[in-house]
């Protein structure tokens, strides 16, 4: 088939038919992909992360992208490839990530986290939804176009990283060092999520993030709580008081200066959020929460999308095994993350939190705060971006309903990085949905979402190819 003489709708139908015929093969490739335990945060999995990068590069080479390569960074590698055989057509930077979260707690999984299990039209495995299933979609769509026509409708540059789950710590230096090779008109991200399975959506903004760990140290060693109780400071007690003091009685963050640089939300933005159909009770029931919580004076969606937060992600201290052990621990620690809104600096915010914790530390302990590398600022795409508008048109054609515009409480660092370093915006075009338990036991990816994603990426690229 000569793509140049075929209308985009006919071209898309031909490619979609080829993808449908390859459905079982695509599912088998996804099974092989999720079987690689590419946990980026744990050094024990470093070789597996590299193996996943090799899997991606080999698939890209197998579809005809001869320049596909595993590119080293100071951390985990980046995989790149390109096809630039459509002069005069737009160039799109396709982004995704092949790293995954740890599978813990393992005893909560119904099936093995790194052995795909299909049940009720869902493929269960760590990384199936975030982001291996969604990022495989554009690769398979490109493969189908090349097999059908020998070319792509537009120029594509692929960038798949292995550190998104650790805040893309080394992505920015890589992007900065490869500006020319990554040059594009805009980015199309396979990472992100549909807001609800029953409501098509496009993500127009995401919050930023910063992270830190606080450690309270008392005595030089663990002490018998009878022999020494009441004589020395207990690091668990001190840590609990310090953490509790980071919020006020209204649920707002009590750290001095925390909100100073946060840009106000416009009335139009608030109205758009209020217009989105949302059943708070149904949402709370879906996650097993008896009531909502957080900063008073704001709706749940406002708190989740356009207000900054400070959350405790883990706390350790003393004996946590079965039975009792009468001990005053030498140390207690907690992990903290903050989600940030426009105006907040991911470098300044953790320093403010660290200063507050140290200032309030009582006598008898030392407080050490370690700021994690790799924070990210928030991101929002212009409302009239052509790539965003096209994504809405395509989703409507595939899913039969005009998508709503939503924001993301989570963080995808690339939006801000690509804008600042490459001067381009990012359209989020993922077919994961937020109920698929990514980051939790029993993560899954709907096979229906895989099919919808294959159709949507096909139509998107075909229609974009009509544009100069």
ABEGO torsion letter per residue (X at the ends): XBAAABBAAAAAAAAAAAAAAAAAAAAAAAAAAAABBBBAABAAAAAAAAAAAAAAAAAAAAAGBAABBBBBBABBBBBBBBBAABBGBBBBBBBBBABBBBAOBAAABABBAABBBBBGGBBBEBGAAOAAAAAAAAAAAAAAAAAAAGBBABBBBBBBBAAAAAGGAAAAAAAAAAAAAABBABBBBABEBBABAABBBBBABBBBBBBBBBBBBBBABBBBAAAABGABBBAAAAAAAAAAAABBAAGBBABBGAAAABBBBBAAAAAAAAABBBBAAAAAAAAGBABBBEBBGBBAAAAAAABBBBBBABBBEEBABBEBBBBBBABBBBBBBBBBBBGBBAAAAAAAAAAAAAAABBBGBBBBBBBBBGBBBBBBBBAABAAAAAAAAAAAAAAGBBBBBBBBABBBAAAAAAAAAAGBBBBBBBABBAAAGBGBBGBBBBAAAAAAAAAAAAAAAAAAAABX
